[in-house]
Amino acid sequence: AEYMGTIESRSSVLSNALVISNSLMYCGTSVDQFLRENLEWLGKSSNWAKFTATASLGLIHRGHVKKSLDLLSPYLSSTGGSSYQEGGALYALGLIHSPVCHDNPVTGDTQNDNQGQREIIKYLLDSIRNAGQNDQLLHGACLGLGLSAMTLADETIYSQLKDLLNMDSAVVGEAAALGIGMVMLGSANQEICHELIQYGQETQHEKITRGIAVALSLIMYNREDEADTVIEALCSHKDAIFRCGGAFVIGMAYAGSANPNAIEKLLNMAVTDVADEVRRNAIAYLGFLTFKKPKYCIDLVRLLSDSYNPQTRYGVAMAIGIACAGTQLKDAIEILERLQKDSVDYIRQIAYMSMAMVLIQAPKDHEKVTNLRKVLNDRVTDKHEDLMTKFGCILATGILDAGGRNVVIALHRNYHNLMKSIVGMAVFTQYWHWYSYFLLLSLTFHPVTEQCEAEEYKQPIHKWTVKDTPIGGAGLEGDEDQEPGPPEPFEWP
């Protein structure tokens, strides 16, 4: 809220950043006080900014699945609201249900089937069938469906999304491709991969091709050697976007493995490819290979941080943010502090965001956290600062206080991959092209817990001194065991 006075009302980019930052800050808390107190200001949002603002409700009420339709009903009605608002609400529906969607690929066993989840999937499928040719509704519904039906590998859902992909609409096609990737996550279905590659070569829309590139990486998630055929086809392609897809598939197929051959391929692409976009993504995806060995990632990218190529330096900052999130490593902080002073605005942007990812859950009185908060505030309030840098600083503030300071970004637990976290981080990296993907960073958020052990399995007795107060205010005494329900819905002005 303190930044509102420094943001020009005409700046849609910064207003969008503020809404996203607020949703990250209050992710899963159901505290939408900021939105309620600034309805007039929010009412100025239009088009895709309104789409993102409505979708941000899905983060704030993340996990409150029982009341999701009641909460979003004012925005899901076709009367009186814009299609951007309704499309954003469908996306929000997927974000609310993403923490409880199926954790394992379907192999014929339906014991994990959830009736409530099935109802949401049916609702989203019906929304797609009733949306006609409305790009905004279809875009939101495809993303929501992908999040809700993640790993189901359901042929009916795939068929529906494939039909939308074949519409050859740039906005709808990109979301449909991502939806296919999430639904078929980890299935390694070679037939679907072949169909997607063939369609990507035929379409004239770069957005669809890019969506297909990300979808292929999701389909090949954690399949290692099985993905080599697809990797070879993409890395040797004449189209730079497909070569980016090769980097994506390498990062997803070998996620967390630190496979030396995979690392060698990405480093080779990073220094030999003629397209800056390919170099940027190849370096960034080193973070996915090495997130279990963050110091190894720093050793790999340290020299690249001095590259003459700004896209390379951007990739370094992103790789460090991915691999070193929540580690507070001194070497990572040192490199990012240097990149924060870079002459290129979008490098400063990612450097601030990655720094927030590295320092998430650091103590409030940590020297680097105190310095970062001061720098972020100074940059946002500086009238002469570049727009892109301000954008990064506002979002870094949200990441630093994510989930009311009660969550940490984690891609693995005890060296076991956290699938949904990796998917969320992978799609989040595409915010370069589409700001709405920033909301998927919430999939990487996990509650911070303290585990105590006592001798002979007796109940441990432990006392904590809590110095930080969670955002949103402390609960009333005696209400600790009561789960807060979402407040009554409200409507845009």
C-alpha angles and dihedrals in degrees: 000000000000090000095056094085092054096049118086112235089229093059103096092175095057093040088053090049091052093052092048092046091052091051092051091048093052097033110155094357097100087222105139096161093125092056093047094049094049104043093132091053091046090049089069090067113107140182114348092358087063089047091056094042091054092044089053088071086070090064095046092051095035112155096014090116101156094064099032097111093044091050095049098037094102089060099038095060113101094218122086098358134091123253089241089059093048092046090051090052091054089051089048090053089060092047092052092051097039096093092057102039119115114300098199133050114260112256098170093287112115099180090112091053113129120204094207090051091050090053091054091048090050090049091052092047090051090049090054092050092049097043096080110191096335105137096196095051093045092048093053093042093051093051092044091048092049091052094045096045098038113158094001092118087202113175093210092055091044091051092051092050092045090056089054091048089054091056085081093219110148097219097041095039094055093051092044091053091050090047090053090050093053095043092048093039112159094355094119089209103178094193093057091045090053091049092049094048091049093049091046089057092050101046122087094209117099091198091061092046091051092048089052091050091056092043091055090054091052093048089053094046112148093351095117110178093020088066096055094095092054091043092053092049093049099041092053094046120120092224113086092215091058090048087053085053088056089058090047093052092048090051094047099039092051098031112163094356099104085214106188094216092051092048090049091053093051093046090049090052090046094059105029108037115103094216118082091209091059092048092050095051095042091057094042092053091056082079090064092052095049107034089115089054104039094168089056089054090053091051091051097051103031095096092041089060087074094053120134088227112088092204089058092051089049090053090052092054091048093048091052091048091052099043099036101039110145094001099103088209113182095221092050091050091049094055093045092049088056092049091050087069094051118132093232116084099215091051091054087048095057092038091060093045093047090048089055089050091051093047098042110133092013111143115276092242094049107132095230092047092051091049093046093052090051093048092047091052092047093050095048094048094044107103091203097054118111118262095238093051091050089050091055093046093052091050092045088058090055093048092049091055096034117161093004090303089297101106138066130203108250130171095177140026117211087343093305114123117250099217101198091046091055092048091049092050092047094054091040089063087064091067084101085080102027124024094204089073089068088080090066090070083084089075088071093056116108128175116257111240137180118217121200129190127202132192117272090009093284119157106274121233113213136159127207131197107215113204098173122069113215115245114261096045132276120290124249118271111270094023096091095110096046117099111225112239123216114270124245115293120259132199133231115253 
